[in-house]
Amino acid sequence: GIVLELLKEAMVSKLGDTKGFLIDGYPQELKDAEEFESKIGEPKLVLCLECSAETMSSRLLMRNQSTQNSENSETTEERIESYYQASKPLIAYYESKTQLCKVDAEGTQEDVFLEICKTIDSFLK
């Protein structure tokens, strides 16, 4: 509830100054999506960055090394499995509403960023 209220406040304060909002990492579960829609409104577009579990694991382990995080590969695998379990119903929900655009996230950061930009640009046209 707190995250949603903070999002709402931030969005309301910028209304009229923007073409839209890009919210990263939210909602993470179906109940969050339903609450967002009831309190703020339906999103016009939802991006789903898709990559393999191996790519996700590799990226998380590299990030952990650069931040001195003690998370190991077993913990990383558990986090990835938890992510997949939580996101499956969320992805299905937005697919059924035709608001979901899947973006191939296997490439480099630059490649993925360009794909996201292309997807948003084609949506705004």
N, C-alpha and C positions, 0 to 999 in steps of 0.2 A: 503494500500500500504506500509506503514512504517513497519508493522509487517512482511509482506512478504519479504521485502528487508533485514530486520535484520535476518530472517530465512535463506535466501539465502546466505548472507555473512557468517553466522556461519557454514552452511553446506559446502560451498566451502572451507573454511579454514581447515576443517577436512577431506576432501576427501583423500582417500588413507590410512587414519588412522583408519577406522571404517568399520564394515560390513553393517552399515545402521544407520538410525536416527529414534528416537522415538520422535514424536512431540505431546505434550499433549495439548488438547483443541483447536486445529486448524486443519482444518477449522471449523468454526461454522455455516457457511451458504454456500449454493450452489455456489454463486458467488465467494466466497473465494476459493473453491475447483477448480473451473474452472480457476481462475487466477493463482493458485499454479501450476496447470498442464501446463499452457501456459508459465510460466516464469521459472519453475524449472523442472517439469516432473511429470509423473504419479506415485503415490505411489504404491508400490508392495502389501501392506497390510494396511487395515484400521480396527482398532479395535473399536467396539461399546460396551460400558459397559451398560448393561441393568439391570435396577431395577425399581421397582414400584414407582409411584409418592409418595406414603406414605413413602417408604424408603428414597427417595431423600429428602423429606420434613424433616423427622426426622434428617437426617444427617446435613442438612443445619442449622436447628434450634440449634442442638448441637454445631456446629462449631461457630455459631453466639454467643452463650452463652460464649464460651471459648475465644472469641476475643472482648467481650464487644460491639458487633455490636447491634444496636437498631432495626434491621430488625425483623418484627413480622411475624406471620404465614400467614397473608393475603398477605403481600409482597412476602413471600417465595412462596406461591401458584402461584402468578402472574409470578415470575421468572421461575418456573417450566413449566407453560403453555407456556410461551414465548420460553423456550428451546425446548419443544416438537414441537411447530409450526415451528421453524427454522430448527430443525434437521430432520424432516420427509422427506423433499425433498433431503436432503444430504444423508440420509441413503438409500433411493430409488436409488439415483444416483450411489452410490458405490455398492449396491446390483446388479444393472444391469451390472456392469463391473466385477462382481465376485471378488472384492477386499475386501469385507466386511466380517469380522469374528465377530460374536456376542459373548460376554462374559457375563455370569451370574454374576451380581454384587450385588446380594442380601446378600451374606455372609459377614464375617468379612473382615477387610482390608487384613489380611494375606491370607485368602481364595481367595479373588479376585486377589491379587498379584500372587499367585500360578497359578491360571487359566490363567492369562495374560502370565506368563512365559511359561506355557504349549503350549498355542496357538502360541506364537512366536517361540518356539523351534520346534514345528511340522511344521511350515511354513519354517523354515530355513533348514530343512532336505531334 
